[in-house]
Amino acid sequence: MSCSIQQVVQWIRPYWPITLSLAISTLFLCEACVALDHVAFERDGGMVHVNGKIIVEAADGGIILQDRQGSIWPLQPDQIKKRTSDDIPYRPMDQKELAQALLKELPEGFQIHKTHHYLICYNTSKPYAEWCGALFERLLRAYTNYWKKRKLPLSDPKMPLVALIFADKTSYKRYAGQSLGDAANSIVGYYNLQTNRIVMYDLTGAQDPEQAQHRIRNRAEINRVLSKPQAGRLIATVIHEATHQIAFNCGVQKRLADTPLWLNEGMAMYFETPDLRSSTGWRGMGSVNRERLFQFGSYCKARPADSLRTLISDDQRIRGKSTDPRFQGTESILEAYSEAWCLTYYLLKHKEKAFVEYLIFLSQKQPGQRDTPEQRIREFERFFGNLDAIEKDFMRQTTRIR
């Protein structure tokens, strides 16, 4: 069904830490538009000028614009003050252009480390930036190899992938708090769907760039520090967010399309834990996620009979006493994440071919079209069979995981 831009933003809010208020009518998709659009709009009392391409347009003049850095700007009609286009085709910034733009935007002291696919923007030590760049490249390589072996069509990222790395948690919270609010206190890193960037801080514990220069001398030492058990959850969180970024830039998922949240999170958890003792970073892609399995075991003690059905059908489903959706509520988020990992693990281990076909089908969905809960169930059953039968086999197989 057709939706307003306000509703589109609501679906993706778990990835988009920015509150927006839009009231737009019928949407028109503009993915075929290639002309460079120039839009001037009012925001926070000032004028902003953005060059890019319009990817969604509403009948009343509201738009969603993607700029040349890859950021997405949802704009309601009364914000837009001037809009023109020319014959110059839209083209994302290349590494050099984007690096220059980022340094102008970020606080003084940031530098750029370039890899084949990434721009690592940092004000911590150079060895740590290099370590992160190498880790992300290994993740991208492992991720693409995994899916290519399973015949899932992938594309190369159309623009450099950006990661912002702050020297310490204090400076990170100052920056992330503008988007996350108080949540920045408890999140070590996140993928921002609006900017298409990963934001994180130096996890080695260095308090400032100078200390990091002296304390962390090389990648092997960083590996040693971050291979300790207490650091495992922190690294997994960063990799989880980097996996989201890869999925949205390699054709597996499409920004602003209504992909089920259980699938988004389940796949990120499937790849989230690296093996830092391995030169590749990932010796057992898709290994059992012990933490999520344990959480699901605890949840099963009071798991509702319709838990799987509601997980698949509705991202906004509210469970128990919480007033928040399952993937956002403090009472239900661990339950939802654990069940999403278990379902993803089950489907990839026991229904791999159907899972790949399901991913291909979902990747073809267009921005601005939302599925009803009933439609989600029909589409799931189209690829995997009767949901009641899946529920029984899912629980039987999950209890056997060791």
N, C-alpha and C positions, 0 to 999 in steps of 0.2 A: 504494500500500500504506500501511497505518497505521503511524505511527512514534511513538517516544517524544519527549518534549520535549527530551531531551538531543540526539537526532538533529536535531531542528528547529534548535536553536541551532548545531549543527555546520555545517549547510548555509550559514547566514548569517554565520559567523564572519568572512569577509573584510570584511563591513560592520560587524561588531559586535565592537569591540575589548575585550570583557570575557570572561574565562574563567569558565564556569559548569559545574557538575557536577550533573546531574539524572538520575534513573532513574525514568521514568514509564511506565505501561503504555498501554493503548488510549486514544486521544484522542477527545473529543467537541467539535465546533465550536459556538461560542456566539455567532456573529455576529448572530443575531436578538435576543439578550438586550439589553434596553434599560434595565433597572433599575440603579440606582446600587449598586454593591457596596462594602462597607467591609471591608478586610482588614488584620489586624494580623499581622505576621510578624517572625521573628527574623533578624537579619543582622548579622554582625560583632560579636556580643556584645550588641547592643542591639535594642530594639523599634522597628519602623517601621510607621506607619499610612498606608495608601494608600486613596483613594477612586477608583473607576473602574468599568470593565466587564470581565468575564471574557470573553476571546475564544477561549480554548482550555481545555478541562477534561479531565483524565484520570480513568480509572475508579478509581484509587486515591486521588484527592483532590488530585493536583497540578494546578496551574493556570498559565495565562499571563494576566496582568492588564494592561490598558491604563489608565493613570491619566488624569486630566483635562488634564494637560499634553501627553499624547501619548506618554509613555514607556511601555515594555513591561517588565513584571516577571515573569520565569519563577520559579515557586515550587514547591519540592517539598513533599510532605505534612508532613514533620516540621518545616518552617520555619513553617507556618501555625499561629498560635495562636488566632485568632478570625476568624470570617467571618460577616457579616450583610449583608442587603440591605434596601432600602426601596422605596417606590412613586415616589420621585423619579427621573425619567428621567436617564440618563447624558447629559451635555452637555459637550463640550470647553470649556476656558476661552476666553473672548474675549480680545481684545488687552489690555484694561485689566487683567483678572485675571491673565493670564499675565505681563504686564510686571511687576506687583507681585511675583509669585511668583519670577520670575527675579532681581530685584534683591535679594530676601531670601537667595537661594541663592548668588549670586556674591560674590566678594570686594568689599570696600569700594572705591569709586571708579568702579564701572561705571555707565553711563547707558544709556538706551534711545532708539533712533531708530526711529520707526514709519514704515512705508510701507503701501501698500494691502494687501499680502499678507505682509509680513515684519516681524519684530521684530529689529532689529539691536542686540545687547547689546555694548557696547564700553567700553574704558577707554583708547582711543587718541584721536586728534583727531576732532572732530565732522565736519569736511569728509571725512575718510576713511570714516567710518561712512555718511555720505550718499552718497558715491561708490559704496560697496559695495551699499547699498540700491538705488540706481538701476541698477547693473549686474545685480543679481539680478532686479529687476523686468523689465528688458529681456530677460534670458534666459528668464524665465517666459513673457513675451509671445511671444517668437520661437518657443519650444518649442511652446506651445499652438497658435499659428498654423500652424506646420509640420504638426502632426498633424491639425488640423481640416481643412486643405486636402486631406488624404489620407483623410478620412472616418473617422478613428479617434476613437471616443467618449471624451471627457474630462470630468472633473468639476472644480469649483473645490475648492481645498484646504479641508478641513473644520475646520481650525484654523490659527492664524498659524504661518508658517514661521519658525523661529528660527535665527539665526546669531550665534555668539559670536566676537568679534574682540578679541584681546589686543594690547596696545600693542607688544610686542616678542617675539622668539623665546624669550627666557628665561622669561618668565611663561607663555607658551603651553606650553612644554615641561613646566613645573611642573604645569600643569593636565592636559595631554594624556598625560603620563607615567603618570598613575593608570590610564588605560585602555590606552594603546599600549605602555607600557614604553619600552625603548630605541629603538623605531621612531619615537618622537616626534622624535628628533634629525634624521631625514631626511625627514619628511613635513611639508609646509607647511600642510596642511589636510585635514580628513576629514569624512565624513558618518557619524554614529553612528546605526545602525539602531535601537538600543535607546532612545535619547533622542529620535530624530527631529530632531537638530540638526546644523548645520554648525559646526565649530570651526576657527579659523584665527588668523593674526596679521597685523599691519600689514606689508605687503610693501614699503612705500616705504623701509624701512631706518631709520626713526626709532627711537631707543632708549628713549624714554619719552614719555608724553602731553604734557609741557610742551614738549619739543623738537618734537614733531609739530605743536603749535599754532603754533609760530613758523616751522617749515620748510615745512609744507604749508598754503598759504593758501586754495586753492580746488580745485575738481574738475579744472579745466583743467591745473593744475600736476601733480596726481596722474596724470592721463591721460598727460602728457608723460613723467613718470618711469617709468610702467609700460608705456609703448608701446615702450620700448627692447627690442631683440632678446633681451638676457639675462634680461629679466623675463617673456618670453612663456611659458616652461615653467611658471613659478610661477602665473601667472594661469590657464593652462589647467588646472592641477591643481585650483585652487579651483572653477573652473567645472565641471569633471568631477564634483566632489563635490556641487555645487549641483544638477546635473542629476539625480544619484541622488535627492536629496531631492524634487525636483519629480515625478519618475516615481512615487515611492512615495506621493505626496500628491494626484495628479491622476487616479488610476485606471488608469494605464498598467501599474503593477506593484502587487503587494500584499505588504505586510510579512508575513513568516513563510511565504509560499507558496514552493513549490519551482520558481522560475523559473531557467532555465539561466544559469550565471554568464557564459558567453561573450556572451549577449544583454545582460545587465545592463551589463557593461563595454563591449561594443561600441557600444551606444547612447550611453553617457556620453562615449566618445571621439569619436563622430560629431558631437557638439555642443560639444566642449570648448574650442575655440579661438575667442575673440572677436576682432573687428576693432575695436580701440579708436580707430581713425581715423574710424569711422562713428558717426553720432549714434544709431543703433539698436544698435550693438555687434556686429551680425551681418549682414554683407552677403552672405556666401556660406555659408549653413547647409549643413553636410554637404560642405564643401570637402575636397579631398584632404589627409589628415593625413600630411605628408611624413615626419615622424619615425617614425610607425608603419609607413609603407610601406617606409622604408629598413630598419627592424628586421626586417620580414618578408622582405625580399630577402636579408638576411644569414642568416636562419633557413632559407631554402629550400636553402641549400647542403648541409644535412644533415637536411632535414625528412623524418620517417618517412612511409611511404605511408599509414598510418592516422591521421595527425595530425588531419585534419578530423573524422573519425569519433569519435575520443576527445574532441576538444574539445566536440562537441555532446552526447555521451552521458554524460560523467562529469566533474563538477567536481573530484572528488578524485583524478583520474588522476595517477599519478606517472610522470615521464619521465626517462630517463637515469640519472645517478648521484644525483640529488637524492632526499632522503627526504621532501620536501614535495610537496603537490599542485601542478599546473602554475601555478595562479594565485597561489601563495604562495611557491614555492621560489625562492631567489635565482638559481638557474641557468636556470630556465625561465619566469619571470614575464614578461619582456619578449617572449619568443617567443609566449606565450599571449595577451598583450594585443595584440600586433601582428596575430596571426591573427584574433582576435576583431574588431578594427577592420576588417580586410580583408573578412571574411565579411559583417559588417553593411553595409559600403559596397557590396559586390557585390550583396547581396540587395535593398537599397533602390534601387540603380541599375537592376537588371535584372529584379527580381521584386517590385516595390513593392506591388502589390495583394495578392499572397500574403503578403508580410511583414506588412501591416496586419492581414490575417485571422488570421495566426499570433499577433500581439500580442493581439488580441481574445480568441482562444482561451485563451492563457496567463493573461490577466487574470482569467479566470473560475475559475481553480484556487483551491482553498480552503487555508487554513493547516493544517498537520499532515499533509498527504498527500504522500508522496515518490514520485517516478517512478523506475522502474528505468532503467538505461542502454538496454535494448531498447525500452522505451516511448518514451523521448526520441527515438530514431532513427525509430520508427514515426510519431510525431507530426510530426517534421521533414519526413519524406518525404510525409506526407499533404498538406502545404501546398506543398512545393517540388519534389517528384518524387524519383526515384531518386538516392540519395546518391553513387553512383559517377559518374553523369552530371553531377551538380552539382560534384563534385570537379574533373572535367576542364574544365568551363566556367569554374568559379571560378578555376582557375590560369591559364587562357588569358586571361580578362578582366583579371585582376589584373596580369599581366605587361604589359598594354597601358596601364595607368594612367600618365599623364604629368603 
